[in-house]
Amino acid sequence: MLEYKKIKIASNQSESNELISFLYDIIESNSKFEFYNFGIVRFYGITKDDSNEKLSKEINIFPNSDLFLQSINNIEQIFEIEILINDNIQSIKRYSNEEDSYKNNQICLEFFDDGFWEMTSKDYSLIDSVSKKYMGLEIL
């Protein structure tokens, strides 16, 4: 049995708005995620202030969803992003193999410039819950 489930969701609006919506979906599925660590480990995009370079070059970790949400509200446009969510802060880092991101974190959320999101999680109920909400969804 797989350690995780993955879905692909077509993007059809502002990536920042979709990301905020996914964040609420994640917390709605299980409130424990609200207090997990959120890490932006890869970012290519445009911010509303001068934090673009910091987001692009460093791993940015937020100790809860509220602080993460504040950061997301500062993003104007996303070309690519990888977000890892886990209760263990040491697991939030850049991995050379995407499989390691999935195996070592509770949730991995990625946006690709081709216009789609991928959500991977060890929490099957999260994936099942999100699967019911979005059109243009593919289970991988």
Residue pairs with C-beta under 8 A, 6 or more apart in sequence:
3 102
3 103
3 122
4 102
4 103
4 120
4 121
4 122
5 120
5 121
5 124
5 127
5 139
6 102
6 118
6 119
6 120
6 127
6 139
6 140
7 118
7 119
7 120
7 127
7 130
7 131
7 137
7 138
7 139
7 140
8 116
8 117
8 118
8 137
8 138
8 139
8 140
9 116
9 117
9 118
9 119
9 130
9 134
9 136
9 137
9 138
10 115
10 116
10 135
10 136
10 137
11 18
11 111
11 115
11 116
11 117
12 135
12 136
15 45
15 75
15 77
15 78
15 81
15 111
16 72
16 73
16 75
16 76
16 77
16 78
18 111
18 117
19 72
19 75
19 78
19 81
19 83
19 109
19 111
20 69
20 72
20 73
22 109
22 117
22 119
22 130
23 65
23 68
23 69
23 72
25 126
25 129
25 130
25 133
26 33
26 85
26 107
26 126
26 130
27 33
27 34
27 65
28 129
29 123
29 125
29 126
29 129
29 130
30 123
30 125
30 126
32 87
33 65
33 85
33 106
33 107
33 126
34 64
34 65
34 66
35 64
35 65
36 64
36 65
36 85
36 86
36 87
36 106
37 61
37 62
37 63
37 64
37 85
37 86
37 87
37 88
37 89
37 92
38 61
38 62
38 64
38 65
38 67
38 68
38 83
38 84
38 85
39 59
39 60
39 61
39 62
39 83
39 84
39 85
39 86
39 89
39 92
39 93
40 55
40 59
40 60
40 71
40 81
40 82
40 83
41 59
41 82
41 83
41 84
41 92
41 93
41 94
41 101
42 80
42 81
42 82
42 94
43 55
43 56
43 60
43 78
43 80
43 81
43 82
44 56
44 78
44 79
44 80
44 81
44 113
45 52
45 55
45 75
45 76
45 77
45 78
45 79
45 80
45 81
46 52
46 75
46 76
46 77
47 55
47 74
47 75
47 76
48 74
48 75
48 76
49 74
51 74
54 60
55 71
55 75
59 92
59 93
59 94
60 71
61 89
61 92
62 68
62 71
63 89
78 111
79 113
80 110
80 111
80 112
80 113
81 109
81 110
81 111
82 101
82 108
82 109
82 110
83 107
83 108
83 109
83 110
84 91
84 92
84 93
84 101
84 105
84 107
84 108
85 105
85 106
85 107
85 108
85 109
86 92
86 104
86 105
86 106
86 107
87 106
91 104
91 105
92 105
95 101
95 104
98 108
101 108
101 120
102 108
102 120
106 121
106 122
106 123
107 119
107 120
107 121
107 122
107 123
107 126
108 118
108 119
108 120
108 121
109 117
109 118
109 119
109 120
110 117
110 118
110 119
110 120
111 117
112 118
118 140
119 126
119 127
119 130
121 127
131 137
131 139
